[in-house]
């Protein structure tokens, strides 16, 4: 499984021009997730600023083409799709404990 970040920006035409409510955004993300199922794609999370009309979606799937097809299935434009590696951070308290033990 590969991980991807896709971006949407109202100023670039890839996010609705009108300001969405949280409920409307959740409905759109749910529609993307539903379309994605048939493509082996999963929507993990979306980081969104509804007022500015920007979203960063974290998804996984077999390849970039599958992510594109999921968006196309619901006519959802995007600015970019970037494959990323998922890197986990060690919480700060755990780092301090490691230094003390080291």
N, CA, C and O atoms as CSV, one atom per row, in Angstrom:
chain,resi,resn,atom,element,x,y,z
A,1,UNK,N,N,0.842,-1.178,0.000
A,1,UNK,CA,C,0.000,0.000,0.000
A,1,UNK,C,C,0.885,1.238,0.000
A,1,UNK,O,O,1.893,1.291,0.704
A,2,UNK,N,N,0.502,2.225,-0.789
A,2,UNK,CA,C,1.232,3.488,-0.865
A,2,UNK,C,C,0.369,4.602,-0.285
A,2,UNK,O,O,-0.858,4.502,-0.260
A,3,UNK,N,N,1.023,5.662,0.182
A,3,UNK,CA,C,0.327,6.796,0.786
A,3,UNK,C,C,0.461,8.032,-0.097
A,3,UNK,O,O,1.474,8.227,-0.769
A,4,UNK,N,N,-0.587,8.868,-0.081
A,4,UNK,CA,C,-0.637,10.050,-0.936
A,4,UNK,C,C,-1.270,11.219,-0.198
A,4,UNK,O,O,-2.141,11.041,0.654
A,5,UNK,N,N,-0.810,12.424,-0.546
A,5,UNK,CA,C,-1.454,13.663,-0.118
A,5,UNK,C,C,-1.981,14.310,-1.387
A,5,UNK,O,O,-1.237,14.512,-2.347
A,6,UNK,N,N,-3.282,14.636,-1.388
A,6,UNK,CA,C,-3.806,15.408,-2.513
A,6,UNK,C,C,-4.264,16.760,-1.986
A,6,UNK,O,O,-4.723,16.880,-0.851
A,7,UNK,N,N,-4.129,17.767,-2.831
A,7,UNK,CA,C,-4.412,19.137,-2.410
A,7,UNK,C,C,-5.561,19.726,-3.224
A,7,UNK,O,O,-5.758,19.408,-4.397
A,8,UNK,N,N,-6.305,20.593,-2.556
A,8,UNK,CA,C,-7.441,21.287,-3.165
A,8,UNK,C,C,-7.377,22.744,-2.703
A,8,UNK,O,O,-7.113,23.020,-1.532
A,9,UNK,N,N,-7.622,23.672,-3.632
A,9,UNK,CA,C,-7.502,25.095,-3.307
A,9,UNK,C,C,-8.546,25.876,-4.107
A,9,UNK,O,O,-8.566,25.826,-5.336
A,10,UNK,N,N,-9.402,26.589,-3.398
A,10,UNK,CA,C,-10.446,27.394,-4.034
A,10,UNK,C,C,-9.855,28.372,-5.049
A,10,UNK,O,O,-10.442,28.581,-6.111
A,11,UNK,N,N,-8.706,28.973,-4.743
A,11,UNK,CA,C,-8.080,29.953,-5.635
A,11,UNK,C,C,-7.601,29.335,-6.943
A,11,UNK,O,O,-7.361,30.047,-7.919
A,12,UNK,N,N,-7.464,28.024,-6.965
A,12,UNK,CA,C,-7.017,27.321,-8.166
A,12,UNK,C,C,-8.159,26.550,-8.825
A,12,UNK,O,O,-7.950,25.845,-9.812
A,13,UNK,N,N,-9.361,26.685,-8.277
A,13,UNK,CA,C,-10.530,26.036,-8.866
A,13,UNK,C,C,-10.723,24.586,-8.491
A,13,UNK,O,O,-11.532,23.895,-9.109
A,14,UNK,N,N,-10.000,24.106,-7.494
A,14,UNK,CA,C,-10.099,22.695,-7.125
A,14,UNK,C,C,-10.817,22.484,-5.786
A,14,UNK,O,O,-10.761,21.400,-5.205
A,15,UNK,N,N,-11.482,23.523,-5.313
A,15,UNK,CA,C,-12.297,23.472,-4.100
A,15,UNK,C,C,-13.522,24.321,-4.410
A,15,UNK,O,O,-13.396,25.332,-5.101
A,16,UNK,N,N,-14.697,23.948,-3.924
A,16,UNK,CA,C,-15.897,24.737,-4.252
A,16,UNK,C,C,-15.718,26.230,-3.978
A,16,UNK,O,O,-15.151,26.617,-2.956
A,17,UNK,N,N,-16.200,27.053,-4.890
A,17,UNK,CA,C,-16.043,28.506,-4.768
A,17,UNK,C,C,-16.828,29.058,-3.583
A,17,UNK,O,O,-16.396,30.008,-2.931
A,18,UNK,N,N,-17.986,28.457,-3.309
A,18,UNK,CA,C,-18.771,28.923,-2.169
A,18,UNK,C,C,-18.207,28.281,-0.899
A,18,UNK,O,O,-17.661,27.179,-0.954
A,19,UNK,N,N,-18.333,28.954,0.226
A,19,UNK,CA,C,-17.834,28.403,1.481
A,19,UNK,C,C,-18.721,27.242,1.906
A,19,UNK,O,O,-19.942,27.377,1.981
A,20,UNK,N,N,-18.105,26.111,2.182
A,20,UNK,CA,C,-18.826,24.920,2.615
A,20,UNK,C,C,-18.989,24.911,4.127
A,20,UNK,O,O,-18.162,25.459,4.856
A,21,UNK,N,N,-20.062,24.282,4.588
A,21,UNK,CA,C,-20.194,24.010,6.014
A,21,UNK,C,C,-19.404,22.726,6.288
A,21,UNK,O,O,-19.037,22.005,5.360
A,22,UNK,N,N,-19.148,22.451,7.567
A,22,UNK,CA,C,-18.474,21.201,7.909
A,22,UNK,C,C,-19.282,20.009,7.415
A,22,UNK,O,O,-18.718,19.043,6.900
A,23,UNK,N,N,-20.592,20.072,7.571
A,23,UNK,CA,C,-21.447,18.967,7.136
A,23,UNK,C,C,-21.327,18.730,5.632
A,23,UNK,O,O,-21.246,17.584,5.190
A,24,UNK,N,N,-21.316,19.799,4.849
A,24,UNK,CA,C,-21.166,19.660,3.398
A,24,UNK,C,C,-19.806,19.061,3.043
A,24,UNK,O,O,-19.702,18.228,2.143
A,25,UNK,N,N,-18.761,19.494,3.760
A,25,UNK,CA,C,-17.438,18.928,3.486
A,25,UNK,C,C,-17.411,17.445,3.824
A,25,UNK,O,O,-16.893,16.641,3.049
A,26,UNK,N,N,-17.973,17.071,4.991
A,26,UNK,CA,C,-18.004,15.659,5.384
A,26,UNK,C,C,-18.773,14.825,4.361
A,26,UNK,O,O,-18.382,13.695,4.068
A,27,UNK,N,N,-19.856,15.366,3.818
A,27,UNK,CA,C,-20.625,14.660,2.793
A,27,UNK,C,C,-19.772,14.420,1.549
A,27,UNK,O,O,-19.800,13.335,0.968
A,28,UNK,N,N,-19.018,15.436,1.149
A,28,UNK,CA,C,-18.159,15.300,-0.029
A,28,UNK,C,C,-17.043,14.285,0.218
A,28,UNK,O,O,-16.730,13.476,-0.656
A,29,UNK,N,N,-16.445,14.329,1.410
A,29,UNK,CA,C,-15.373,13.381,1.727
A,29,UNK,C,C,-15.931,11.964,1.804
A,29,UNK,O,O,-15.273,11.013,1.382
A,30,UNK,N,N,-17.147,11.818,2.343
A,30,UNK,CA,C,-17.789,10.499,2.405
A,30,UNK,C,C,-18.054,9.962,0.992
A,30,UNK,O,O,-17.887,8.769,0.741
A,31,UNK,N,N,-18.463,10.834,0.079
A,31,UNK,CA,C,-18.687,10.422,-1.308
A,31,UNK,C,C,-17.377,9.961,-1.947
A,31,UNK,O,O,-17.358,8.980,-2.690
A,32,UNK,N,N,-16.285,10.670,-1.656
A,32,UNK,CA,C,-14.967,10.267,-2.169
A,32,UNK,C,C,-14.585,8.903,-1.614
A,32,UNK,O,O,-14.120,8.037,-2.356
A,33,UNK,N,N,-14.775,8.708,-0.321
A,33,UNK,CA,C,-14.447,7.418,0.296
A,33,UNK,C,C,-15.271,6.287,-0.311
A,33,UNK,O,O,-14.750,5.194,-0.533
A,34,UNK,N,N,-16.539,6.534,-0.579
A,34,UNK,CA,C,-17.410,5.507,-1.153
A,34,UNK,C,C,-16.936,5.130,-2.558
A,34,UNK,O,O,-16.847,3.949,-2.891
A,35,UNK,N,N,-16.633,6.135,-3.377
A,35,UNK,CA,C,-16.138,5.878,-4.727
A,35,UNK,C,C,-14.790,5.176,-4.691
A,35,UNK,O,O,-14.481,4.366,-5.564
A,36,UNK,N,N,-13.995,5.485,-3.688
A,36,UNK,CA,C,-12.640,4.954,-3.580
A,36,UNK,C,C,-12.621,3.464,-3.265
A,36,UNK,O,O,-11.683,2.766,-3.649
A,37,UNK,N,N,-13.638,2.968,-2.574
A,37,UNK,CA,C,-13.663,1.558,-2.167
A,37,UNK,C,C,-13.435,0.611,-3.339
A,37,UNK,O,O,-12.658,-0.338,-3.236
A,38,UNK,N,N,-14.109,0.869,-4.443
A,38,UNK,CA,C,-14.000,-0.012,-5.607
A,38,UNK,C,C,-12.620,0.030,-6.257
A,38,UNK,O,O,-12.285,-0.829,-7.072
A,39,UNK,N,N,-11.828,1.024,-5.896
A,39,UNK,CA,C,-10.502,1.194,-6.495
A,39,UNK,C,C,-9.378,0.777,-5.557
A,39,UNK,O,O,-8.203,0.909,-5.899
A,40,UNK,N,N,-9.728,0.276,-4.379
A,40,UNK,CA,C,-8.712,-0.100,-3.406
A,40,UNK,C,C,-8.065,1.094,-2.738
A,40,UNK,O,O,-6.928,1.016,-2.274
A,41,UNK,N,N,-8.797,2.208,-2.690
A,41,UNK,CA,C,-8.285,3.460,-2.125
A,41,UNK,C,C,-9.021,3.731,-0.819
A,41,UNK,O,O,-10.208,3.433,-0.686
A,42,UNK,N,N,-8.290,4.307,0.154
A,42,UNK,CA,C,-8.882,4.632,1.446
A,42,UNK,C,C,-8.521,6.063,1.832
A,42,UNK,O,O,-7.361,6.464,1.741
A,43,UNK,N,N,-9.518,6.823,2.259
A,43,UNK,CA,C,-9.294,8.182,2.747
A,43,UNK,C,C,-9.051,8.168,4.246
A,43,UNK,O,O,-9.980,7.921,5.015
A,44,UNK,N,N,-7.835,8.425,4.675
A,44,UNK,CA,C,-7.486,8.385,6.092
A,44,UNK,C,C,-7.921,9.640,6.828
A,44,UNK,O,O,-8.467,9.562,7.929
A,45,UNK,N,N,-7.682,10.799,6.225
A,45,UNK,CA,C,-7.966,12.056,6.916
A,45,UNK,C,C,-7.946,13.203,5.922
A,45,UNK,O,O,-7.380,13.111,4.832
A,46,UNK,N,N,-8.585,14.285,6.341
A,46,UNK,CA,C,-8.526,15.524,5.570
A,46,UNK,C,C,-8.240,16.653,6.543
A,46,UNK,O,O,-8.876,16.766,7.591
A,47,UNK,N,N,-7.286,17.473,6.187
A,47,UNK,CA,C,-6.987,18.679,6.947
A,47,UNK,C,C,-7.531,19.822,6.093
A,47,UNK,O,O,-7.115,20.006,4.949
A,48,UNK,N,N,-8.460,20.582,6.655
A,48,UNK,CA,C,-9.203,21.534,5.832
A,48,UNK,C,C,-9.341,22.883,6.520
A,48,UNK,O,O,-9.462,22.967,7.742
A,49,UNK,N,N,-9.321,23.932,5.714
A,49,UNK,CA,C,-9.652,25.271,6.160
A,49,UNK,C,C,-10.830,25.699,5.287
A,49,UNK,O,O,-10.645,26.149,4.156
A,50,UNK,N,N,-12.037,25.555,5.821
A,50,UNK,CA,C,-13.239,25.834,5.039
A,50,UNK,C,C,-13.346,27.303,4.651
A,50,UNK,O,O,-13.810,27.621,3.556
A,51,UNK,N,N,-12.929,28.187,5.523
A,51,UNK,CA,C,-13.011,29.616,5.236
A,51,UNK,C,C,-12.124,29.993,4.041
A,51,UNK,O,O,-12.537,30.763,3.175
A,52,UNK,N,N,-10.911,29.447,4.002
A,52,UNK,CA,C,-9.995,29.752,2.897
A,52,UNK,C,C,-10.215,28.848,1.693
A,52,UNK,O,O,-9.705,29.124,0.608
A,53,UNK,N,N,-10.974,27.765,1.879
A,53,UNK,CA,C,-11.244,26.862,0.767
A,53,UNK,C,C,-10.026,26.055,0.369
A,53,UNK,O,O,-9.669,25.983,-0.807
A,54,UNK,N,N,-9.388,25.446,1.366
A,54,UNK,CA,C,-8.209,24.626,1.106
A,54,UNK,C,C,-8.337,23.310,1.859
A,54,UNK,O,O,-8.844,23.267,2.980
A,55,UNK,N,N,-7.873,22.242,1.229
A,55,UNK,CA,C,-7.888,20.931,1.885
A,55,UNK,C,C,-6.659,20.143,1.474
A,55,UNK,O,O,-6.170,20.255,0.350
A,56,UNK,N,N,-6.170,19.343,2.416
A,56,UNK,CA,C,-5.069,18.421,2.210
A,56,UNK,C,C,-5.582,17.064,2.672
A,56,UNK,O,O,-5.860,16.872,3.855
A,57,UNK,N,N,-5.706,16.135,1.750
A,57,UNK,CA,C,-6.275,14.830,2.075
A,57,UNK,C,C,-5.172,13.776,2.105
A,57,UNK,O,O,-4.312,13.732,1.226
A,58,UNK,N,N,-5.214,12.938,3.121
A,58,UNK,CA,C,-4.252,11.855,3.282
A,58,UNK,C,C,-4.963,10.563,2.898
A,58,UNK,O,O,-5.930,10.156,3.541
A,59,UNK,N,N,-4.465,9.922,1.833
A,59,UNK,CA,C,-5.114,8.736,1.298
A,59,UNK,C,C,-4.093,7.636,1.062
A,59,UNK,O,O,-2.888,7.882,1.003
A,60,UNK,N,N,-4.599,6.421,0.930
A,60,UNK,CA,C,-3.722,5.313,0.559
A,60,UNK,C,C,-4.388,4.533,-0.561
A,60,UNK,O,O,-5.610,4.537,-0.713
A,61,UNK,N,N,-3.554,3.869,-1.334
A,61,UNK,CA,C,-4.048,3.067,-2.445
A,61,UNK,C,C,-2.894,2.398,-3.161
A,61,UNK,O,O,-1.730,2.596,-2.814
A,62,UNK,N,N,-3.229,1.605,-4.163
A,62,UNK,CA,C,-2.172,0.869,-4.857
A,62,UNK,C,C,-1.239,1.747,-5.687
A,62,UNK,O,O,-0.060,1.432,-5.845
A,63,UNK,N,N,-1.779,2.866,-6.224
A,63,UNK,CA,C,-0.949,3.743,-7.055
A,63,UNK,C,C,-1.638,5.095,-7.228
A,63,UNK,O,O,-2.798,5.269,-6.855
A,64,UNK,N,N,-0.904,6.043,-7.797
A,64,UNK,CA,C,-1.423,7.394,-7.989
A,64,UNK,C,C,-2.643,7.392,-8.914
A,64,UNK,O,O,-3.580,8.162,-8.705
A,65,UNK,N,N,-2.634,6.543,-9.920
A,65,UNK,CA,C,-3.763,6.481,-10.857
A,65,UNK,C,C,-5.066,6.123,-10.127
A,65,UNK,O,O,-6.126,6.643,-10.478
A,66,UNK,N,N,-5.005,5.269,-9.148
A,66,UNK,CA,C,-6.198,4.907,-8.375
A,66,UNK,C,C,-6.738,6.107,-7.600
A,66,UNK,O,O,-7.951,6.280,-7.487
A,67,UNK,N,N,-5.847,6.927,-7.071
A,67,UNK,CA,C,-6.266,8.137,-6.352
A,67,UNK,C,C,-6.930,9.095,-7.337
A,67,UNK,O,O,-7.957,9.696,-7.019
A,68,UNK,N,N,-6.358,9.242,-8.519
A,68,UNK,CA,C,-6.946,10.103,-9.562
A,68,UNK,C,C,-8.341,9.621,-9.942
A,68,UNK,O,O,-9.272,10.418,-10.064
A,69,UNK,N,N,-8.477,8.322,-10.126
A,69,UNK,CA,C,-9.760,7.751,-10.537
A,69,UNK,C,C,-10.825,7.929,-9.458
A,69,UNK,O,O,-11.993,8.143,-9.782
A,70,UNK,N,N,-10.448,7.846,-8.191
A,70,UNK,CA,C,-11.407,8.069,-7.105
A,70,UNK,C,C,-11.948,9.497,-7.156
A,70,UNK,O,O,-13.147,9.719,-6.988
A,71,UNK,N,N,-11.063,10.459,-7.388
A,71,UNK,CA,C,-11.492,11.851,-7.504
A,71,UNK,C,C,-12.378,12.040,-8.739
A,71,UNK,O,O,-13.404,12.717,-8.672
A,72,UNK,N,N,-11.987,11.452,-9.841
A,72,UNK,CA,C,-12.758,11.592,-11.083
A,72,UNK,C,C,-14.154,10.990,-10.943
A,72,UNK,O,O,-15.104,11.481,-11.553
A,73,UNK,N,N,-14.283,9.930,-10.145
A,73,UNK,CA,C,-15.568,9.257,-9.978
A,73,UNK,C,C,-16.637,10.173,-9.387
A,73,UNK,O,O,-17.828,9.964,-9.620
A,74,UNK,N,N,-16.222,11.186,-8.624
A,74,UNK,CA,C,-17.202,12.120,-8.063
A,74,UNK,C,C,-16.972,13.542,-8.594
A,74,UNK,O,O,-17.460,14.514,-8.017
A,75,UNK,N,N,-16.231,13.652,-9.688
A,75,UNK,CA,C,-15.950,14.950,-10.325
A,75,UNK,C,C,-15.335,15.943,-9.343
A,75,UNK,O,O,-15.726,17.110,-9.289
A,76,UNK,N,N,-14.370,15.460,-8.572
A,76,UNK,CA,C,-13.692,16.303,-7.586
A,76,UNK,C,C,-12.303,16.660,-8.109
A,76,UNK,O,O,-11.419,15.804,-8.152
A,77,UNK,N,N,-12.104,17.917,-8.507
A,77,UNK,CA,C,-10.776,18.308,-8.993
A,77,UNK,C,C,-9.766,18.381,-7.850
A,77,UNK,O,O,-10.135,18.433,-6.677
A,78,UNK,N,N,-8.504,18.384,-8.212
A,78,UNK,CA,C,-7.411,18.496,-7.241
A,78,UNK,C,C,-6.285,19.251,-7.906
A,78,UNK,O,O,-6.230,19.345,-9.132
A,79,UNK,N,N,-5.390,19.790,-7.105
A,79,UNK,CA,C,-4.227,20.502,-7.654
A,79,UNK,C,C,-3.063,19.553,-7.870
A,79,UNK,O,O,-2.381,19.592,-8.894
A,80,UNK,N,N,-2.856,18.703,-6.881
A,80,UNK,CA,C,-1.724,17.789,-6.973
A,80,UNK,C,C,-2.016,16.537,-6.179
A,80,UNK,O,O,-2.815,16.542,-5.242
A,81,UNK,N,N,-1.352,15.464,-6.573
A,81,UNK,CA,C,-1.345,14.216,-5.818
A,81,UNK,C,C,0.115,13.845,-5.672
A,81,UNK,O,O,0.827,13.689,-6.665
A,82,UNK,N,N,0.560,13.703,-4.441
A,82,UNK,CA,C,1.968,13.422,-4.176
A,82,UNK,C,C,2.091,12.166,-3.340
A,82,UNK,O,O,1.469,12.046,-2.284
A,83,UNK,N,N,2.895,11.232,-3.815
A,83,UNK,CA,C,3.164,10.041,-3.006
A,83,UNK,C,C,4.080,10.436,-1.858
A,83,UNK,O,O,5.066,11.146,-2.056
A,84,UNK,N,N,3.750,9.972,-0.656
A,84,UNK,CA,C,4.538,10.301,0.533
A,84,UNK,C,C,4.816,9.033,1.324
A,84,UNK,O,O,4.135,8.020,1.163
A,85,UNK,N,N,5.818,9.104,2.173
A,85,UNK,CA,C,6.088,8.023,3.128
A,85,UNK,C,C,5.481,8.438,4.443
A,85,UNK,O,O,5.557,9.605,4.828
A,86,UNK,N,N,4.896,7.518,5.115
A,86,UNK,CA,C,4.324,7.814,6.424
A,86,UNK,C,C,5.431,7.671,7.460
A,86,UNK,O,O,5.976,6.586,7.662
A,87,UNK,N,N,5.750,8.768,8.104
A,87,UNK,CA,C,6.807,8.803,9.105
A,87,UNK,C,C,6.156,9.110,10.442
A,87,UNK,O,O,5.428,10.093,10.586
A,88,UNK,N,N,6.423,8.272,11.397
A,88,UNK,CA,C,5.841,8.460,12.723
A,88,UNK,C,C,6.827,9.233,13.594
A,88,UNK,O,O,8.028,8.960,13.584
A,89,UNK,N,N,6.311,10.195,14.341
A,89,UNK,CA,C,7.134,10.971,15.271
A,89,UNK,C,C,7.039,10.378,16.650
A,89,UNK,O,O,5.990,9.885,17.064
A,90,UNK,N,N,8.141,10.431,17.353
A,90,UNK,CA,C,8.154,10.016,18.753
A,90,UNK,C,C,7.632,11.194,19.568
A,90,UNK,O,O,8.158,12.299,19.438
A,91,UNK,N,N,6.616,10.995,20.404
A,91,UNK,CA,C,6.115,12.101,21.228
A,91,UNK,C,C,7.236,12.688,22.079
A,91,UNK,O,O,8.143,11.967,22.494
A,92,UNK,N,N,7.180,13.969,22.337
A,92,UNK,CA,C,8.228,14.672,23.085
A,92,UNK,C,C,8.531,14.051,24.446
A,92,UNK,O,O,9.708,13.895,24.771
A,93,UNK,N,N,7.543,13.689,25.259
A,93,UNK,CA,C,7.878,13.080,26.566
A,93,UNK,C,C,8.687,11.798,26.406
A,93,UNK,O,O,9.568,11.518,27.220
A,94,UNK,N,N,8.404,11.027,25.383
A,94,UNK,CA,C,9.135,9.771,25.181
A,94,UNK,C,C,10.591,10.068,24.808
A,94,UNK,O,O,11.489,9.344,25.238
A,95,UNK,N,N,10.840,11.111,24.023
A,95,UNK,CA,C,12.212,11.472,23.676
A,95,UNK,C,C,12.997,11.844,24.932
A,95,UNK,O,O,14.146,11.436,25.100
A,96,UNK,N,N,12.369,12.617,25.805
A,96,UNK,CA,C,13.056,13.037,27.049
A,96,UNK,C,C,13.373,11.813,27.910
A,96,UNK,O,O,14.445,11.746,28.513
A,97,UNK,N,N,12.467,10.857,27.975
A,97,UNK,CA,C,12.726,9.643,28.758
A,97,UNK,C,C,13.856,8.844,28.153
A,97,UNK,O,O,14.648,8.244,28.880
A,98,UNK,N,N,13.947,8.824,26.818
A,98,UNK,CA,C,15.018,8.080,26.153
A,98,UNK,C,C,16.376,8.720,26.477
A,98,UNK,O,O,17.357,8.008,26.690
A,99,UNK,N,N,16.440,10.060,26.515
A,99,UNK,CA,C,17.698,10.735,26.832
A,99,UNK,C,C,18.131,10.431,28.259
A,99,UNK,O,O,19.314,10.221,28.529
A,100,UNK,N,N,17.161,10.411,29.172
A,100,UNK,CA,C,17.474,10.112,30.572
A,100,UNK,C,C,17.997,8.689,30.721
A,100,UNK,O,O,18.900,8.436,31.519
A,101,UNK,N,N,17.432,7.762,29.954
A,101,UNK,CA,C,17.826,6.352,30.058
A,101,UNK,C,C,19.151,6.110,29.355
A,101,UNK,O,O,19.873,5.172,29.692
A,102,UNK,N,N,19.475,6.958,28.372
A,102,UNK,CA,C,20.642,6.756,27.521
A,102,UNK,C,C,21.895,7.065,28.212
A,102,UNK,O,O,22.970,6.943,27.625
